[in-house]
Amino acid sequence: MPAKPAHAQTAPAPSWVQRGSGSVSAWARATPSLAPLRDAAAVSAQMWHSVATLLPPALRGGVQPGRWQDAVWSLTASSSAVAAKLSQFKPTLLLRLQEQGFAVRDVRIRVQPLAERTGRAAPAVLQTAPCPAAVRARLQALRARHR
């Protein structure tokens, strides 16, 4: 069997990596450059835990905690309707977070539909069905009459 070229050989794994037994969270804990991201995610989760009870359950289901950076916390809404309602709670959320000791300057709300967050298509109920031939023919007749 021929030897592998020098560029094809891989470097030995760091001492903290155990083949087959590591997890992404263990890797993230051991990687110093990911520490700020991990810490920001932990703070965001704590902030969400502090304010989630202020939101009605129906609204809470359409909101996800997001990025925490430079005293600005982002929340992700599942639709523009959820974002609009969530924006009404913004002063209350800011007040609660500041009372809890979080140095929050602003809460930003962004809309990201469920299909974009999960990579799944919308449920079949929400997708439009093809128009029956009889309905299509009637619509074409009405459109032709009004031209």
C-alpha positions in Angstrom: 0.0 0.0 0.0 1.5 3.4 -1.0 2.2 6.0 1.7 -0.1 9.0 1.9 1.4 12.3 0.6 2.5 14.7 3.4 -0.3 17.1 2.7 -2.9 14.3 3.1 -1.8 13.3 6.6 -3.8 14.9 9.4 -2.4 16.4 12.6 -3.0 14.6 15.8 -6.1 15.7 17.7 -5.7 17.9 20.7 -5.5 16.1 24.1 -9.1 17.2 25.1 -10.6 15.4 22.0 -11.5 11.8 22.6 -12.5 10.2 19.3 -16.2 9.3 19.4 -17.0 10.5 22.9 -16.9 14.3 22.5 -19.9 16.5 22.0 -20.4 19.9 20.5 -20.9 21.4 23.9 -17.7 19.9 25.2 -15.8 21.2 22.2 -17.3 24.7 22.7 -16.3 24.7 26.4 -12.7 23.7 25.5 -12.3 26.2 22.6 -11.3 29.6 24.0 -12.4 31.5 20.9 -16.0 30.3 21.4 -16.1 31.5 25.1 -17.7 34.9 24.3 -20.4 33.3 22.1 -21.1 30.7 24.8 -21.3 33.4 27.5 -23.6 35.6 25.4 -25.9 32.6 24.7 -26.1 31.9 28.4 -26.9 35.5 29.2 -29.6 35.5 26.5 -31.1 32.3 28.0 -31.1 33.9 31.5 -32.8 37.0 30.1 -35.5 35.0 28.4 -36.1 33.1 31.6 -36.6 36.4 33.4 -39.1 37.8 31.0 -40.9 34.9 29.4 -43.6 34.9 32.0 -44.5 38.5 31.1 -45.8 37.4 27.7 -49.1 35.6 27.1 -48.6 31.9 26.4 -49.9 32.2 22.8 -47.4 35.0 22.1 -44.6 33.3 24.0 -44.8 30.3 21.6 -43.9 32.5 18.6 -40.9 34.2 20.2 -37.3 32.9 20.5 -34.4 34.5 22.4 -31.7 35.7 20.2 -28.4 37.5 20.1 -27.0 39.4 23.1 -24.4 41.9 22.1 -23.4 45.5 23.1 -26.2 45.9 25.6 -28.8 45.0 22.8 -30.9 41.9 23.0 -32.5 40.5 19.9 -35.8 38.5 20.0 -36.9 36.5 17.0 -40.6 36.5 16.2 -42.3 33.9 14.0 -44.4 36.4 12.1 -45.0 40.1 11.6 -48.1 39.8 13.7 -46.1 38.3 16.6 -43.5 41.0 16.2 -46.1 43.8 16.3 -47.6 42.4 19.5 -44.2 41.8 21.0 -43.2 45.4 20.3 -46.1 46.5 22.6 -44.4 44.5 25.4 -41.0 46.0 24.7 -41.1 48.7 27.5 -42.2 46.1 30.1 -39.5 43.7 29.0 -36.8 46.4 29.2 -38.0 47.4 32.7 -38.0 43.9 34.0 -34.6 43.1 32.6 -33.1 46.3 34.1 -34.8 45.4 37.5 -33.2 42.0 37.3 -29.7 43.6 36.9 -29.2 43.2 33.2 -27.5 46.2 31.5 -29.9 46.3 28.6 -30.1 49.4 26.4 -32.5 48.1 23.8 -34.5 45.1 22.7 -34.6 44.5 19.0 -37.3 42.4 17.3 -36.7 40.6 14.1 -39.1 38.4 12.1 -38.0 35.0 10.9 -40.8 32.6 9.9 -40.7 29.1 11.2 -39.8 27.7 7.8 -36.6 29.8 7.7 -35.6 28.9 11.3 -36.1 25.2 10.9 -35.5 24.6 7.3 -38.9 22.9 7.0 -41.7 23.9 4.7 -44.9 25.3 6.1 -47.5 22.7 7.1 -49.6 21.4 4.2 -52.7 23.1 5.6 -51.1 26.5 5.0 -50.0 25.8 1.4 -52.5 26.7 -1.3 -54.1 23.8 -3.1 -54.4 23.8 -6.9 -57.6 25.4 -8.2 -60.2 22.9 -9.5 -60.8 23.1 -13.2 -64.4 24.2 -12.9 -63.4 27.1 -10.7 -60.5 28.1 -13.0 -62.8 28.1 -16.0 -65.4 30.3 -14.3 -62.7 32.7 -13.2 -61.4 32.9 -16.7 -64.9 33.6 -18.0 -65.4 36.4 -15.5 -62.0 38.0 -16.3 -62.8 37.8 -20.0 -66.2 39.5 -19.5 -64.6 42.4 -17.6 -61.9 43.2 -20.1 
